[in-house]
Amino acid sequence: MRCTLQEVFRNHFEAYARRHRLPAYVHRAAYWIARCRTAALGGHLRRCPEGHSERAFYNSCHQRICPQCQGLATERWLERQRARLLQCAHHHLIFTIPHELNALWCWNRAAMAKLLFGAVRDTLMELLGDPRHLGARPAFISALHTWGRSLSLHPHLHVLIADGGLDERGAWVKPRRSHFLPARVVMMLFRGKFLAALRRATERRTLRLPADLSRARCVSLLNRLGRKKWNVRIQSRYAHGQGVAAYLARYLKGGPLKNSQLLPIAGERVRFRYHPHRDEGDTGSDAVVMTLTPEAFLARYLAHLPQPGAQSVRGYGLYGQRAGARLNQARAALGQPSVIEPAPLAVEDFLARFDRTPAAATCAQCGARLRFVPLLAHGPAPPPTLH
């Protein structure tokens, strides 16, 4: 029997919630995911203009970790980014915090994410502002991921950054080095900034510490991590940023697991396929299957549910939200037109572009395109339709 994330939530979340104290936003997310695209959320009809047939389409839950309904949101985000990206080479950088800090992350998700974004921002702005490396204002987008491929807790930041920047005279400047930035220097500066921020937060008592971690032990842990090599990767240069933006889009919406990865439930166990990362015992290109109890699966999955209001993507430098004039100045220096904000992709256009079954959007009898008509009220069952 086919398994989906919605089925897991529908069949097992209530039992899981009875055994665990969960914040209200987790209950809300589970409620919507379990009812995504069902009659319980209402919807609309699409009707043949000649009256031959009509079909019901139900509303989506719009939860960021729902893999079923984030296609439109993903494509809209990607179109906005494509309109703003500079037409030049880009780099993909990945900043990962050590797993020894996972306990602190669990107790301080919003605060730790803020510190991580800030440390990466300050590291890149300082190095690229240095004339020895670039000496100009850079353009980069940072995106937070908190999961590994096995749904393990693995907080890291992906950065899409332009291969150059805008100097004070308004000229486009390319990096001094062919390999962009020295990886060891980036790692050491990022490590120092993040640990310094953690020490300040610990001293000011703005971080909650787990029960088994005293402040003295926390300071000792930070000192040990200051002597350890951190995982900071600088990927090969890409001819443009479109590919990396598309990669980020797949993970920013829809959660850490796609329905296509889930396998039929066997013996009340949830199973899913994934390709191990090298940090998770990479076995090559072969996929492996993980089998978990529903409780263990939900615990892993819900650990990556964004808190209300949490930002998972932030732009800095020329890609900052308030840097429109400077971004257009950079585009002019590269021979590009100014940014034109695209109109939000319409539902009809999205369906026409991505619907894998064109028959679903057309009348089987006359071939006319089905038109959107009245809204459907919330209800326990599908409405009667012509066909």
C-alpha positions as CSV (number, residue, x, y, z in Angstrom):
1,M,0.0,0.0,0.0
2,R,1.4,3.4,-1.0
3,C,2.5,5.6,1.9
4,T,2.6,9.4,2.1
5,L,3.5,11.8,4.8
6,Q,-0.1,12.8,5.1
7,E,-1.0,9.2,5.9
8,V,1.7,9.0,8.6
9,F,0.3,12.2,10.2
10,R,-3.3,11.1,9.9
11,N,-2.7,7.7,11.4
12,H,-0.1,8.3,14.0
13,F,0.2,11.9,15.1
14,E,-2.6,11.8,17.7
15,A,-0.9,8.9,19.5
16,Y,2.4,10.7,19.3
17,A,1.0,13.9,20.7
18,R,-0.5,12.1,23.7
19,R,3.0,10.9,24.7
20,H,4.8,14.2,24.1
21,R,4.3,17.8,25.1
22,L,4.3,19.7,21.9
23,P,3.9,23.5,21.2
24,A,0.6,24.7,19.7
25,Y,2.2,25.4,16.3
26,V,3.2,21.7,15.9
27,H,-0.4,20.7,16.5
28,R,-1.6,23.2,14.0
29,A,0.9,22.1,11.3
30,A,-0.1,18.4,11.9
31,Y,-3.8,19.2,11.6
32,W,-3.3,21.0,8.3
33,I,-0.9,18.4,6.8
34,A,-3.3,15.6,7.7
35,R,-6.1,17.4,5.8
36,C,-4.1,18.9,2.9
37,R,-6.1,18.8,-0.4
38,T,-9.1,17.1,1.1
39,A,-12.7,18.2,1.4
40,A,-12.1,19.2,5.0
41,L,-10.2,22.3,3.7
42,G,-12.7,23.3,1.0
43,G,-11.7,24.1,-2.5
44,H,-13.0,25.0,-5.9
45,L,-14.5,23.5,-9.0
46,R,-13.1,23.5,-12.5
47,R,-15.9,23.2,-15.1
48,C,-16.1,22.6,-18.8
49,P,-17.4,25.8,-20.5
50,E,-19.8,23.6,-22.5
51,G,-21.1,22.0,-19.3
52,H,-19.9,18.5,-20.1
53,S,-17.9,17.9,-16.9
54,E,-16.5,19.4,-13.8
55,R,-13.8,18.4,-11.3
56,A,-13.2,19.3,-7.6
57,F,-9.8,20.6,-6.5
58,Y,-9.2,21.0,-2.8
59,N,-7.3,23.6,-1.0
60,S,-3.7,23.1,0.1
61,C,-2.5,23.4,3.7
62,H,0.5,25.7,2.8
63,Q,2.7,24.2,5.5
64,R,6.3,24.7,4.7
65,I,7.2,21.0,5.5
66,C,4.3,19.5,3.5
67,P,5.7,17.8,0.4
68,Q,2.3,17.6,-1.3
69,C,1.4,21.3,-1.9
70,Q,4.5,23.4,-2.1
71,G,5.1,23.2,-5.9
72,L,3.5,26.6,-6.6
73,A,5.2,28.4,-3.7
74,T,8.6,26.9,-4.8
75,E,8.2,28.1,-8.3
76,R,7.1,31.5,-7.3
77,W,10.2,31.9,-5.0
78,L,12.4,30.6,-7.8
79,E,11.0,33.1,-10.3
80,R,11.6,36.0,-7.9
81,Q,15.2,34.9,-7.4
82,R,15.9,34.4,-11.1
83,A,14.7,38.0,-11.7
84,R,17.2,39.4,-9.2
85,L,20.2,37.2,-9.8
86,L,23.1,38.8,-11.5
87,Q,24.2,37.3,-14.8
88,C,27.6,36.3,-13.7
89,A,29.4,33.3,-12.2
90,H,28.4,32.3,-8.7
91,H,29.8,30.1,-5.9
92,H,28.1,27.7,-3.5
93,L,29.4,27.7,0.0
94,I,28.2,25.4,2.9
95,F,28.7,26.3,6.5
96,T,28.0,23.4,9.0
97,I,28.1,23.7,12.8
98,P,29.6,20.7,14.8
99,H,27.2,18.1,16.0
100,E,28.4,18.7,19.5
101,L,26.2,21.9,19.4
102,N,23.0,20.0,18.4
103,A,21.7,19.9,22.0
104,L,22.1,23.7,22.2
105,W,20.3,24.0,18.9
106,C,17.4,21.9,20.1
107,W,16.9,24.2,23.1
108,N,17.5,27.5,21.3
109,R,16.4,27.0,17.6
110,A,15.6,30.6,16.8
111,A,18.5,32.1,18.7
112,M,21.0,29.6,17.3
113,A,19.7,30.2,13.7
114,K,20.1,33.9,14.2
115,L,23.7,33.5,15.4
116,L,24.5,31.2,12.5
117,F,23.2,33.6,9.9
118,G,25.0,36.5,11.6
119,A,28.4,34.6,11.8
120,V,28.2,33.7,8.1
121,R,27.2,37.2,7.1
122,D,30.0,38.8,9.1
123,T,32.6,36.4,7.8
124,L,31.8,36.9,4.2
125,M,31.3,40.7,4.5
126,E,34.7,41.1,6.3
127,L,36.7,38.9,3.9
128,L,35.1,40.2,0.7
129,G,35.4,43.8,1.9
130,D,39.2,43.2,2.2
131,P,41.0,44.5,-0.9
132,R,43.2,41.4,-0.7
133,H,40.2,39.3,-1.7
134,L,37.6,41.5,-3.4
135,G,37.4,45.0,-1.8
136,A,33.8,45.4,-2.8
137,R,30.2,44.9,-1.7
138,P,29.3,41.3,-2.4
139,A,25.9,39.7,-3.3
140,F,24.8,36.6,-1.5
141,I,21.8,34.6,-0.4
142,S,21.9,32.4,2.7
143,A,19.5,29.5,3.2
144,L,19.1,27.4,6.4
145,H,18.8,23.6,6.3
146,T,18.5,21.7,9.5
147,W,18.4,18.1,8.3
148,G,20.7,15.4,7.0
149,R,19.4,13.0,4.3
150,S,18.4,10.5,7.0
151,L,16.3,13.2,8.7
152,S,19.0,13.6,11.4
153,L,19.6,17.0,13.0
154,H,22.3,18.6,10.8
155,P,22.1,22.4,10.9
156,H,24.0,24.1,8.1
157,L,23.8,27.1,5.9
158,H,23.9,27.1,2.1
159,V,25.2,30.3,0.5
160,L,24.8,31.4,-3.1
161,I,27.3,34.2,-3.7
162,A,28.2,36.2,-6.9
163,D,31.7,35.9,-8.2
164,G,32.5,39.6,-7.7
165,G,31.0,42.8,-6.2
166,L,30.4,46.5,-6.6
167,D,33.1,48.9,-5.4
168,E,32.6,52.4,-4.1
169,R,33.0,53.9,-7.6
170,G,30.1,51.8,-8.9
171,A,32.4,49.5,-10.9
172,W,32.1,45.7,-10.9
173,V,35.1,44.0,-9.3
174,K,36.2,40.4,-9.7
175,P,37.9,38.4,-6.9
176,R,41.7,38.7,-6.7
177,R,42.1,34.9,-6.5
178,S,41.1,32.3,-9.0
179,H,39.7,30.1,-6.2
180,F,37.6,32.9,-4.8
181,L,38.4,32.7,-1.1
182,P,40.9,30.6,0.9
183,A,38.8,27.8,2.5
184,R,40.9,27.5,5.7
185,V,40.7,31.3,6.3
186,V,36.9,31.2,5.8
187,M,36.6,28.3,8.2
188,M,38.7,29.8,10.9
189,L,37.0,33.2,10.8
190,F,33.5,31.7,10.7
191,R,34.5,29.4,13.7
192,G,35.8,32.3,15.7
193,K,32.8,34.5,15.0
194,F,30.2,31.8,15.8
195,L,32.0,30.7,19.0
196,A,32.4,34.3,20.1
197,A,28.7,34.9,19.6
198,L,27.9,31.8,21.6
199,R,30.2,32.9,24.5
200,R,28.5,36.3,24.6
201,A,25.1,34.7,24.7
202,T,26.2,32.3,27.4
203,E,27.6,35.1,29.5
204,R,24.4,37.1,29.1
205,R,22.3,34.0,29.9
206,T,20.2,34.5,26.7
207,L,20.6,30.8,25.8
208,R,18.8,28.0,27.5
209,L,21.2,25.2,28.5
210,P,20.2,21.5,28.6
211,A,19.8,20.0,32.0
212,D,23.1,18.0,31.7
213,L,25.1,21.0,30.5
214,S,26.2,23.5,33.1
215,R,27.6,26.9,32.1
216,A,31.1,25.8,33.1
217,R,30.8,22.7,30.9
218,C,29.4,24.8,28.1
219,V,32.4,27.1,28.2
220,S,34.7,24.1,28.2
221,L,32.8,22.7,25.2
222,L,33.2,25.9,23.3
223,N,36.9,26.0,24.0
224,R,37.3,22.4,22.7
225,L,35.4,23.3,19.5
226,G,37.7,26.3,19.0
227,R,40.6,23.8,18.4
228,K,38.6,21.5,16.1
229,K,38.4,21.8,12.3
230,W,34.8,22.8,11.2
231,N,33.1,21.7,8.0
232,V,33.1,24.6,5.6
233,R,33.0,23.8,1.9
234,I,33.5,26.0,-1.1
235,Q,32.2,24.3,-4.2
236,S,33.6,24.8,-7.7
237,R,32.5,28.0,-9.5
238,Y,29.3,27.8,-11.4
239,A,28.8,29.7,-14.7
240,H,25.6,31.2,-13.3
241,G,23.5,31.1,-10.1
242,Q,20.4,29.5,-11.6
243,G,21.4,26.0,-10.9
244,V,22.2,26.6,-7.2
245,A,19.0,28.7,-6.8
246,A,17.0,25.7,-8.2
247,Y,18.8,23.4,-5.8
248,L,17.9,25.7,-2.8
249,A,14.3,26.0,-4.0
250,R,13.8,22.2,-3.8
251,Y,14.7,22.2,-0.1
252,L,13.2,25.5,1.1
253,K,9.7,24.4,0.5
254,G,8.1,21.0,1.0
255,G,10.2,19.8,3.9
256,P,13.1,17.3,4.2
257,L,11.4,14.3,2.7
258,K,9.4,13.8,-0.6
259,N,6.5,11.4,-0.8
260,S,8.4,9.5,-3.5
261,Q,11.0,8.5,-1.0
262,L,8.4,6.8,1.3
263,L,7.9,3.1,0.9
264,P,4.8,1.0,1.8
265,I,4.5,0.6,5.6
266,A,5.7,-2.8,6.8
267,G,4.7,-4.1,10.2
268,E,3.7,-0.7,11.5
269,R,7.1,0.7,10.5
270,V,7.7,3.8,8.4
271,R,10.3,3.2,5.7
272,F,12.0,5.7,3.4
273,R,14.8,5.7,0.8
274,Y,17.7,8.1,0.9
275,H,21.2,8.4,-0.5
276,P,23.7,8.7,2.4
277,H,25.8,11.8,2.6
278,R,29.5,11.3,3.1
279,D,29.1,12.3,6.7
280,E,26.5,9.6,7.2
281,G,28.6,6.7,5.9
282,D,28.4,7.3,2.2
283,T,28.1,3.9,0.4
284,G,28.3,5.4,-3.1
285,S,25.3,6.1,-5.4
286,D,23.1,3.3,-4.0
287,A,20.1,4.3,-1.9
288,V,19.6,2.7,1.5
289,V,16.3,2.2,3.3
290,M,15.7,3.5,6.8
291,T,13.0,1.8,8.9
292,L,11.6,3.6,12.0
293,T,8.7,3.3,14.3
294,P,6.0,6.0,13.6
295,E,7.0,7.7,16.8
296,A,10.7,7.8,15.9
297,F,9.9,9.0,12.4
298,L,7.6,11.8,13.6
299,A,10.2,12.9,16.2
300,R,12.8,13.2,13.5
301,Y,10.5,14.9,11.0
302,L,9.0,17.5,13.5
303,A,12.5,18.5,14.6
304,H,12.7,20.3,11.2
305,L,9.3,22.1,11.4
306,P,10.0,25.9,11.2
307,Q,8.8,27.9,14.1
308,P,6.2,30.6,13.3
309,G,7.9,33.7,11.7
310,A,11.2,31.9,11.3
311,Q,13.2,33.0,8.2
312,S,14.9,30.3,6.3
313,V,16.3,32.5,3.6
314,R,18.0,35.9,3.9
315,G,19.7,38.1,1.3
316,Y,22.8,40.2,2.1
317,G,24.9,42.8,0.3
318,L,23.6,43.5,-3.2
319,Y,21.0,40.8,-2.7
320,G,19.6,42.4,0.5
321,Q,16.0,43.4,0.6
322,R,16.8,47.2,0.8
323,A,19.7,47.2,-1.7
324,G,17.6,47.5,-4.9
325,A,19.4,50.7,-6.1
326,R,22.8,49.1,-5.6
327,L,21.7,45.9,-7.2
328,N,20.5,47.8,-10.3
329,Q,23.8,49.7,-10.3
330,A,25.7,46.3,-10.4
331,R,23.4,45.0,-13.1
332,A,24.2,48.1,-15.2
333,A,27.9,47.6,-14.7
334,L,27.4,44.0,-16.0
335,G,25.3,45.2,-19.0
336,Q,22.0,43.9,-17.6
337,P,18.7,45.7,-17.3
338,S,17.2,46.8,-14.0
339,V,15.3,44.3,-11.9
340,I,11.7,43.8,-13.0
341,E,9.7,42.1,-10.3
342,P,7.7,39.3,-11.9
343,A,4.0,39.1,-11.3
344,P,3.1,36.1,-9.0
345,L,2.7,33.0,-11.1
346,A,-1.0,32.3,-11.5
347,V,-2.4,29.0,-10.4
348,E,-3.7,28.3,-13.9
349,D,-0.3,29.0,-15.5
350,F,1.4,26.8,-13.0
351,L,-1.0,23.9,-13.7
352,A,-0.5,24.4,-17.4
353,R,3.3,24.3,-17.0
354,F,3.7,21.5,-14.6
355,D,0.5,19.3,-14.8
356,R,1.8,15.9,-15.7
357,T,-1.7,14.7,-16.7
358,P,-3.0,17.3,-19.2
359,A,-6.3,15.5,-19.3
360,A,-6.9,16.6,-15.7
361,A,-7.1,20.2,-16.9
362,T,-9.3,19.6,-20.0
363,C,-12.7,18.2,-20.7
364,A,-12.5,14.6,-21.7
365,Q,-15.5,15.0,-24.0
366,C,-14.7,18.2,-26.0
367,G,-11.1,19.0,-25.0
368,A,-11.9,22.5,-23.8
369,R,-9.9,23.8,-20.9
370,L,-11.7,23.6,-17.6
371,R,-12.4,26.9,-16.0
372,F,-12.3,27.9,-12.3
373,V,-15.8,28.3,-10.9
374,P,-17.4,28.7,-7.4
375,L,-15.6,27.9,-4.2
376,L,-16.4,24.8,-2.2
377,A,-17.2,25.0,1.4
378,H,-15.3,22.9,4.0
379,G,-17.0,19.5,4.4
380,P,-16.4,15.9,5.4
381,A,-16.9,14.5,2.0
382,P,-16.4,15.4,-1.7
383,P,-19.2,17.4,-3.4
384,P,-21.3,15.8,-6.1
385,T,-19.9,16.6,-9.6
386,L,-21.0,15.9,-13.1
387,H,-18.1,13.4,-13.7
